[in-house]
Amino acid sequence: MKIKFPVYYITILSRTLRTGAKVAGLLLGIMLWSSCQRDLNLVSQDSITDATFWKTGDDFKLAANNLYNGLDRFGEEDVESDIAFNVPNVVSNGSLQPPETSGQWNDSYSYIRSANNIIEKGAAFTDPNILRYVAEAKFFRAWYYWKLLRLYGGVPLITKVLNTGDTALFTPRATRTATADFILKDLSEAQTDLPLQSDLSTQDIGRISKGAALALAARVALFEGTWEKFRGGTYAAYLDQAVTAAGQVINGSIYNLYTGSGAQSYRYLFIEAGDDSRECILDRRYARNILGQDAPYMYDQDGYNPTRKLADLYLDKNGLPITAPGTVFQGYSTFVSEYQDRDPRMTMTMIIPGTKTNRVFHPTEKVANWPDNPQRNFNTGYILYKYMSEDPVANNSGRLGDASLFDFDRHLIRYAEVLLVYAEAVFEKTGSISDADLDLTINKLRDRVNMPHLTNAFVAAHNLDMRTELRRERTVELALEGFRSDDLHRWKTAETELPQDVKGIKITGTQWATRAPYSDASYLSKVDANGFLIAETGRKFNPAKDYLQPLPTKEVAFYANNGKVLQQNPEW
């Protein structure tokens, strides 16, 4: 039986919480821009101090453990785009207002401070057992700056531990180019001292590896390269870095796609069977009775619903868009017709209506999944299948009052993304991609689900567009994993996609018009001219400001109150 040991996710502060803010970098730190400043030079009340700590690799490992606590848990990020919906989202519908504070801002800088502390303390050492954890700190400093870059653009770059009165507390914002370059520099330096995934000991599986640093570098470089390209900026060097980093991961032959569950491998990758597979490059790890999470299949209650946009992106079984001439798409007339003869990833991402599964609130029996289930938010008519465990204990643990029973991991970086990054970066750099590179990347994803290969000849024969097909492949492969909003922003297509109505199932003229609640007048009238359910209308997106989020106003005011400037994003 596989045993997971995510000890570095467990808060292990019990013996250090009394030692003051300087010990081991394990305290969560202070927010760099807070109106409440604290004295960091506290006298230790315990036997563990800076003078006795920071001596061995184990000390640095203990300090680095805290940095894993900020890794993303299961969430609903794609409601900030156009492929998922539960309730109107202020980011995706253009109604966001500048917040006073931001958890993402505060938490990121808190972890950056902890990473800086480890890097500073390790500067004098040459011991590989210490340098490994300094490299982890550099990875995480890059990770948390990446979380800021994707939302705000350039941000203040803090590279040392700050104390009260330090003038660097008022560091101005760096340019987005400087911020991206700093992230990539940290990741490049981290690679030198990080172990290969294949060299990790059993108890260290899940820790940062060289592959994780390369894969994150590929992600960031593609993001920044395409951001610049579609805004008329300088982009070739970033795309080169994306190709190089992704290529190193591919050529390293350490990772591979998960195929251990046969034709259903894509589905099982995201639940228990996929844990610690060769596809996993970085996970937020969970283990039963060690570390769980409330409501692991929270999507059942909250209604993290796929949308019409996502459903229509899946190709037919012959590799054609459902609107293309010659498609075998079966239409929308019955409850199940639109799922027939489609890319199998569709029915491994969203449930065919009527499918029996172990559902939340029904832990001991299989019940049919229909969008009108009273425990569901049925605003699009689709139900998410991705992340729904077949283990009734794990699937219902949050509802049964014990989240520690939740067992499977969240994949934050997986090998499939690396393949997609390589293909897109090659295409965007040159305007074309060879069949050999398609076979190296996209067609490996298609082979897993037994879909026809994407080739240049196929694109030409069916009057398709290669960029559109590469983006489609990325969207369906990474569906509901939190990538879509970033993609729309870097492609500069959010201004076109996000103002569109959010839609769901087709009601008019289909079997859905006979089934409650869609047979009710309130639903029968809430459709577009073609009979598709409208979940949200009146959305907007201002390209002059909405591609970046506003900095927290409290941070801007803190600078201003001290005679300094923290530049707000345009038009906020």
N, C-alpha and C positions, 0 to 999 in steps of 0.2 A: 504494500500500500504506500502510495506517495505521501511523504510528510513534508509539509511546508513549514518553514521556521522564520517568519518575518519579524525577528526580534527587533530589528532596527526601526520598525514602525511603532513599537510599543513605547510609550513615554516612560523613560527610565530615569526620572529625575529625583526619585525618593531620597537618594543619599547625597544629592548635590543642591537641592533647592535652598538649603540654609546657608550656602557658602558665598552668596553675593553675586552680583551681575557679571563678574569677570570669569567665573570658574567654567572652564571647559567649553564655553560657547554653547552650553546646553539650555540656558534660559532662552525663552523666546525672543529676548532683546527688547529694545525700545523702538518706537516709531521715530524715524529720523526727523520728521517734521511734525512735531506735536507741540501744542501750546503748553503742555505740561512737561518740563524738562526735569531729568532726574540726575542725581549725583551718581556717577558710575564708579567712584573710588571708595567703595564700601570696604570696611575691614572685615575679613572673614571671621565667622563665628564657628568654624568647623576646622577639621584637620586637613581638608582638601583645599589647596590654594593654587594660584598660578605657579608658585615656587615648587610645589610638589607634584602638580599635574604636568601635562605637556612634556612627558619624558619618553614615552614608549608608543609603539604603533597602536596598542590597545587604548591608550589615552585618546589618541587622535580618532580612532574608530568610534569610540564612545561619543566624542564631540560631533562627528559627522552623522551619527545616527539621527540627530534631531532634524537634519536637513530633509530627510525623507518624509517627515510628517506633513509637509506642504504639497506633496504630490496629489494630483486631482483624484477625488473620489468619484463614484458614479454620479452623474448629473444630467442636466437637460439642456446642454449648451446649444443644441441645434434649434431650439425655439427662437433663438436670435437670428435665424435665417428663414428659409422658405420651404424647408423639407420636414419640419416638425411643428406641432402646434398643440397647446392645451388652453391657454388663455392669452389674450393680447399681450404681446411683449414690447416693452417700451424701446428696446434697442432695434428690433426688426421693423417696428411700425412707425418709427420716426418721432416718437413722443418723449424720448429721453430728456430729462432735465439735469443740469449739473448737480451732482451730489455734494453734500458737505464733506463726507468722508467716503473712503472706498476700502473695503476689505482686501481687494486685490492689491491695491497700492501699499497699504500698511503691512500686510502679510509678506509681500514680496521683499520690501525693504528690511523687514525684520529678519528674514532668512538670509538676505544678502549680508546683513551685518554679521550674522553667525558664520557665514562662509568666509567673510573677510578676516574674522578672528582666527579661524583655522589656518588660513593662508599666511597670515602674519606670524603666527606661532610656529609654523612649519618652515619658515624661510631659512632658518639656520641649520636645518638638518639635511643630510644626504642619505639617510637610512631608507631603503625602498619600502619598508613596512610603514613608514611615516608618509613618504611622498605619495603613496597610493591614496591616502585619505585627504591630502592636500589637493590631489587631482580630483577627487570626488567633490571637494569644496568648490573647485573651479567649475566643474560641470554644473553644480547647483547654482552658483552665482550666475552662470550663463542662462540656466533654465529660468530663474526668476526674473532676470532682465528681459528674457524673451517674452515672459508673460506680460511684462509692461510694454514692450515695444509693439506687440500686436494690437494693443488697445490704444496707446497714447502716442506712438511714434517715439521720437527722441526723448530721453528722460535724464535727470541728473545721474551721472556716473560716480558712484561712491566706491572707492577701492581700498579704504582703510576703516578701521574701527574708530568711530567718532566719539568724542567726549563732550561734556557740557562746555559751551563757549568756543568750541572748535569752529573756525571760520568756514570750514567745508560743509557745515550744516546748511549753508546757503549756496551750495554749488548750483550754478545755473543749468538749465537743460542742455544736454548735448544734442547735436543734430541727429536725425534718424540714421544717417550713414555712419556717424561715429558710434552710435549705440549698437547698430548691427555689426560693425567691425569689431567692437569690443567683445561682443558675444562670441563671434567666430574665433577671435584670438584666444579667449579662455578655453574654448572647446578644443582648439588645436593644441594648446599646451597641456590640457588634461589628458589627451590621448597618449602622450608619451609615457605616463606612469600608471595608466589604468590597465588592469588585466584583461585578457581576452575572455569572452563569455565562457568558452570551453575550458578555461583554466580555473574557474571559480570552484571553491570547495562547496560541498553540499550545504553547509550552513550559511554560505554567502550567496547562494543563488538568489538573484533579485537585486543584488547590489550593482552599482554603476560599473559598466564595462567599457572597453575601448569602442565596441560597436555602438553603444548608446551615445557616446560623444560624437562619433562619426554620423550617426543617423540624425541626431539633433542638428548638427551642422548642416547636413543636407536639407533638412526642413527649413531652417532659418535662411539659408542662402537662396533656396527656391522662392521663399516668401518675399525676400527683399529684392531679388532679381526681377521677379514678375511685377512687383509693386512699382519698381522704377521703370520697367519697360512700358507698361501701359499708362505711364504718366510722362513719357518722354525723357526719362532720366538715363543715367549710365548703368547698364545692367549686365553686360557680358561677363565681367569678372565674377559676379555672384553666381551666375548660371554655371560658369566653369567650376566654381567651388562645389556647387550642388552635384554636378556630374561626377566630379572627382571623389567626393565623400561617399556618395551613394555607390559609386563603382567599387570603392574599397570594401564596403560592406558586402556587396554582391560577390566580388572576387575572393573574399576571405573564406567563403564556403562554410561559415559557422552557422548561419541562419538558413532557414528554409520555410516554405509555407506548410501549415499544418494540414496533413492529409490522413490523420489517424482514424477518422470516422467516415471514411469512404465518401460517397456522394453527398453526405450531409456534413462534411468537415467544416464548411464555412459557418454553419449554424453552431456546431458544437465547439468551435474555437472560442466562442464568447461566453461559454459556461464552463462547468467543471473540467470537462475533457481537455480543454485547450490550455489549462494552466501549465506553465513551465515548459511549453512546447518550444520547438526551435524557431517558431515564428515570433516569440516574445523577445523583444529587445529591452523594453522597460515597462514594468507593470506597477500598478498600485496593488499590493498583495494583501490578501485576506486569508484567514485560516479559522476553521471552526473552533470555538471555545478559546481562541487566542485574540483575534481582532476581527470584529464584524462591523456591520454598518446598518443603521436603521433602514428598514423598508428596502431591501435589496432589489426587489422588483417593484420599486415605487411607481414605475410607469403604469402599473395596473390601476392604482388609485388616482394618480395625478392626471392620467391621460396624456402621456407623451406620444401623441398620435402622429404617424406619418401623414403626409399630405398628398393631394392630387399631383403636385409637382414631382415629388419623389416617385410615386407610383408610375407615372408616365415616362420616367427616364429609363426604366428597365426595357431592354431590347426584347424582341421576340426570340424564339429559340434558334432562329437562323441567323441572328446577329443584325437584324434590321430594326431601325426605330419603328415604333408602332404606327407612325403616320406615313411611312415610306410605301411606295408602290410595291406590291408583292408580299407585304407582311402577312403573317398567319395569325396576327392578333385577333382574338375572338370577341372583342367589343365589351360592352358594359351591361348587357341586357339581364344577366342573371347575377346571383350573389357571387358566383365563383368564376364567371367567364373571363374577367380581365386578368386573372391569375394563370390562365391556361396558356400553354405554349410560350412561356416567357423565360427569361434568364432565371435560373433556379435561385439566385440570390434574392429575388423578390419574395418568394415564399419562405425564405429563411430569415427574412427581415421583418415581414409583416404576415399576420396570420390569415390563412384562408378561412373565411367565415364558416363557423360550424365545427372547426377543428376542436377535438377534445384534448385538454391539457390540464395539468395540475395548476390550479389558479389560486391566487390569493383569496382568502376567505373560504376556500374549499381544499384544505390541506390533505385530505385523505381520499379524495375521489377526483376522477377526471370529469370536467364539465365542458360543455361546448362554448367556444368563444364566439360571441356575437357582439357587434358594436353597441347593441342596446342593453347590455348587461347593466343593471341598476347601480353597480359599484363603479361603473366606468364613466369617464368623460367622453361622450360619443360625438364630439363636435366635428370630426372629419369622417367618421365611419370606419376608419382603419385602426387596427390594433397592432402594437409592436410585438414582434416575436423574438427579436434579438434580445439577449440577456434574460429570457424567461427560462429558468432552470427546469429540469425534469425531476429534480429532487424536491419533493413536497416540503421537506423541512427547511432547506435552504431558501426555497422560493417564498416561503411564508414566514420566515424567521422574524422579520420586523413586525408582522401582524400578530405573531404568537407571543410577543413580549420578550424575545431574547434575540437581539441582533447578532450575538456572538455565534449563532448557528449558521450565519451567512458564510459561504465558503469560497466563491470563485473570484478571480482577480479582474481588475480593469486594465485592459491593454492600453498603454499610453503611447508607446512607439512599437510598431510591429513591422515585420519584414515586408509585408505587402505595401506599406506606405513607402518604404525605400525604393521598391520597384517602380511605383508610380512617380516618385520624385525624379528618378533617373530618366524615365521616358519623357516627362513633361519638360525637364530642363534641357534635354537634348533637342526636343522639338522647338522650344521657344528660343534657343540660341541660334539655330540654323534655319528654322522655318520648315524643317522636314525631319523625318525619322525613318531609318531603314527597317526593312522587314527583320533583319537580324536583331536590331535593338528591340523591336516589338516582341520578338520571340523570347528575348532575354527578360522581358518585363511584363507587359500587358498580357501576353498570351500564356504565361505561367498562371496568372490569376484566372484566366478563362479556362485553362485546362482543369483546374481544380473543380470547377462547376460544369465541366463538359459543354462549354460554349464554343462556337466557331472562332477561329483565329481572326484577329484584326490584321489586315494587310493593306498595303498601298493599292494593290489591284482591286481589292474589295471596295475600298473607299471610292476609287475612281469609277468602278462599274456601277455603283449605286448612287453616284452623285452626292456623296457624303463629304463632310469636312473633317479633316484629321484632328484639328484642335478641338472641335466639338466632341468627337468620339473619345479623345483622351480625357477630356474633362468629365464626360459622362461616366467613363470607367472609374475615375477617381471618386466621383460622387456616390455611385452605387456600391463600390467596394468598401468605402469608408462611411457609409450611411449611418447616421445617428451616433457617430463617434466624436462629434464636436469639431469637425473640420470645415463645415460648409460656410459659416460666416466669414472665417478668415479667407477662404477661397474667393468668395464673392467680392471681398474688399480688395484683395491683391490683384484680381483680374479686372477690377474697376467695372464690374457689372452689377454691383449692388443697386446702383441708381436705376437700373432697368428691371431687375428681378424683384427687389423688395417692395416697391409700390404696388405690385400686382396683388389682387385679392388672394387670400388663402382659401383653397378649395378642398373638397373632399369627394366622397363617392358620387356617382351619378344616380339621381333619384328619379327624375322624370322619365317615364317610359321603361323603367326597369323593375325588377322584383323588389327593390328597396322601397318603392312607393307603396307596397302592400304590407310592410313590416313596421311596427311601432319602434321608435317614435317618428320615423321618417314619413309615415303615412299621415301624421298629424298636419293640420293646416299650417302650423307655424314652420314646419320644415318644408312642406310642399311649396311654400311661397318664398323660401330662402334659397333660391337657386338662381344660376345665371341663365343666359339665353339658351344654353345647350343642356340645361337640366342638372348641372353639377352643383352640389351643395356648397354654399359660401359660408365659410367659418369666420372670416374677418374681411371687412372691406374698409375703404377710406384710409388705407395705409399711405405713407409718404416717406421719401428719402431725399434729403438735401445734400447733393454732392459737394457743396462748398464746405460743409462741416461734418456730415455724418460718417465720413470714412474714418474719423478719429473720435474717440470719446473724450469728454471734458475731464480735465484734471480736477480732483476734489477741491472744492472752493476753500476749505479750511487750510489746505496746504498752500494755496496761492496767497491767502490772507496772512498766514504765518510769515511768509517772506516779506510781504508788504509792510506788516507791522514792525519789521526790523530793518526797514529801509532797503530791502532787496527785492528782486523780481524773479518770480517763477512764471514764465510765460504760459498763458492759457492757450489752448488750441484754437485755431481760427473760428470766429463767429460764435464761440461759446462765451 
